[in-house]
Amino acid sequence: MNTSEKKVLWNSNISRRTFIKAGIAGAATVGVISAAGYQGYEFFKTVDVKGRILIIGGGAAGCSMAARLSRRIEHPDITIVDPSDRQFYQPGFTFIAAGIFKPDEVWRPQKDYIPQGVKWVKDVVVALDPVKQVARTSQGETLQYDFLVLCPGIQLNWDKVEGISQKTLGQGNAHCIYDFEGAQKFWPAMQELTTKGGRGVFTDTYTKHKCGGAPKKVCMLTEHMARKKGTRDSLRLDYFCSEKALYDVPYYTPRLLQIYDERNINLSLNCRVTGIDTQAKRVYMERHTTEKQQVWDEATGGMIEQETKTVTPFVEDYDFLSFVPPQSAPDFVKESGLSWTEGKLAKDGWVMVDKETLVHLLYPNIISLGDCAGIPTSKTSAAIRKQLPIAEANLLEIMQGKEPSHKYNGYACCPIVTDYGHVLLCEFDYDKRPDITFPFSIQDMSQERRTAWMLKRYFLKPMYFHAMLKGYM
């Protein structure tokens, strides 16, 4: 790596004063974030409740809930089911792809986050019966429960993109940052593209997916890397968005669109990836459009508005491709009868919970949070952090025979990295209104900020491993 690249990656020109100011802002944020999690119930007071608690999933939501509940319940009976040896800080995958984090920086041994006294079943759940209150694992173990915390995360459906799989990521220079190995392959390929030039095609996916800003981040980081190398004129960058808008939070969208326009990143909307020809380096897509028109209705004897949907296939050549597989709730969740049966959240099997209490609408002894929960907000670790105290407090109330009284407002945070040194820190609620955390609330956060970069680069990962997973925030 040459000197200019090192300056891009590690920002060696940051002044000491700037770093200290960012550190103060980050520390203040940690304090406020932690305090916010304690509001509304007595965090340190234990309760004497009975019942077998089964936690399915050992990621951000599962391990954090295990830590919180084991601390709050006087004589806990908690079992957690998760197959992984490693606990990943998944937001760090983007930084691996951009050369900022090394792979070993984003994971820790899973055993370090299983609280003492909590039984760990190192397996995956393959079937769940909410009527009999039992889960079955792949090894045939049957797990009975009285109360269930359902947080198995999200399922990446690689089979929905023809021509490529998780194992073949990188072939034909087709990459995906949502996979640990895939993120590692992305970085050298991005370096090559920004050195030699060519066409970079970046896409997202049409389902709800974790960290919806991630595909946008790596696109902008690639563009910035090329500018730093002086090779930007040799690159053509295209972003194909599956939605009707690049971003759906009005407070932040104008600046994001402006950035794409200023940097000459071509934007196409309503486009879905269906397949990849890795040998020919071609990506197959569909453009989904909807037109409204007035038609005569025989039943009413008048004109009514009717929508006509059109699907137009097309093909794009590329030198470098970043894609995202469609995502859904895990199969065992979709087969359990716990998913939404109607509405936008039904198709991909997201768990049918009340969006405020996170309690299942049919089975009040089940709470679901994290990526698999069927709630209308973004799937981010910051959202999980705000869901945790709500889920914990409501579960303890249910175990005491009370009605769940704590409410989640849909807070989510998506730190959209716009270049090596700035982040557009998008914080919002269910209504897509800004919900900005102090001390960032004293700034104009509709613009990218260096302090937000410091938070993202230096503080969020330690917060995840040392505070969130330990149940302290």
C-alpha positions, 0 to 999 in steps of 0.5 A: 500500500502506498503513502497516499492510500494510507492517508486515505485509510487512516486519516493521519492528518487528523489534528489532535484538537479535532480528535479530542473534540470528537472523543468528547462528543463520542463519550457524551453520546455513550453516556446519553445512549446508556442512560436512555436504556435505563429510563422507565424501569428500575435497571438494578432491581432484581425481580423474583419471577418463575419460568423457563426462558428460551432465547433463540439467536445469539447475536446482538439481540440474543446475547444482550437479552441474556445478559440483561435478564440474568442480571434482573431475575433472582433465580433465572432459568435461561437457555440460549440457542446459537450455533456460532463460535464467534460473535461478529460486529456486523456493521464492521463488515463495511469497514473491512470492505473499505480497508479500514478494519482488519478482519480480526477486529470485528469478532470475539469468541462467542463464549465470552458473551454467554452469561454465567448460569445461562445454558448454551445450546450450540445448535440451530432451531429447525422447528418451532411450535408456539402452541406446545411451547417447544423448539426442536434443533437440528441435532434433535434436541427438544427445548420446552419453554414458558417464555420465548425471546425470538431473535434469530436474526435474518436469512440471506437468500443467496438462491434468489440470485441466479448464477452465484452463491455464498461460496462463489463470492468474488468469482467474476469480480462479483462481491457482497459485503453482507458476508464476512469472507465476501467483505474481505474479498471486496477490499482488494477488488476495490483497490484494483478497480480504483487503480486500473479504472473500469465500470463499477456497478452497485446494487441493493435488494428489494426486500427489507434488509439489514443495514440498508445504507451499507450498499450506498456506503461502499459505493461512495467510499469507492468513489472517494478512493478513486479521487484520492488516487487521482483515477476518478476520470477512469471510472464509471460508477452506477448505483441501481436502487430497488426502491422508488427513492434512494432513501426514504427519510426526508430529512436526510435524502436531499443531501444524499441525492446531492452527493450522488449528483456531485460525484457523478454516480449514476442513479437508477431506481426500481431495479432488481437483480435477478442473476449474475453471469460471472464469466461474462461479467454481466448482471441481469436485472428487472425494472419495476414500474407502476403507472396509474390511469383512469379506467371505466368501472362497469360496477360503479358506472364511473371512472376509477384509478387503476395501477398497472405494473410493468416489469422490464428485463435488462442486462448491464456489463460490469468490471466490478459488481457489488450486490445484495441477496434478498433477505427474509426471516429464517425458514423455521420462523416462516413455518411456525405460524408466527409471521404476519399473514397480510400487509407489507411484512407478510411476504418475507415472514417477519414476526408478527409483533406489536410495533411498540411493545414487541410482544407477539399479537397472538402469543403473549408469552413471545417477544421478538426483537432484532432483524426478524421482528416484523416492525416498520423500521430499519434493521440496524444494531442501533435499533436493536439497542433501543429495543432491548430495554423495552423488550426486557421490561415488557417480558418481566412484566408479562412474567409477573402477570402484568400488561406490557407497558413500555413502548418503542418509538421505532428509533433507528440509526443508520450511519451512512459513511459518505467518504473516508472521514465523514458520516451522514448520521441518520437517526429517525423514528417510525414516522421517519422524523429525525430523532437525533441524539445529543450532542449531535442534536446541537448540529445540523445533522442533515449534512455529513459530519466529521464527529459522526465519522469519529463515532462510527470509526472509533466508538461504536465497535467498543460500545458493542462488545464491551457495553451492549452485549454485556447488557449495560446499554 
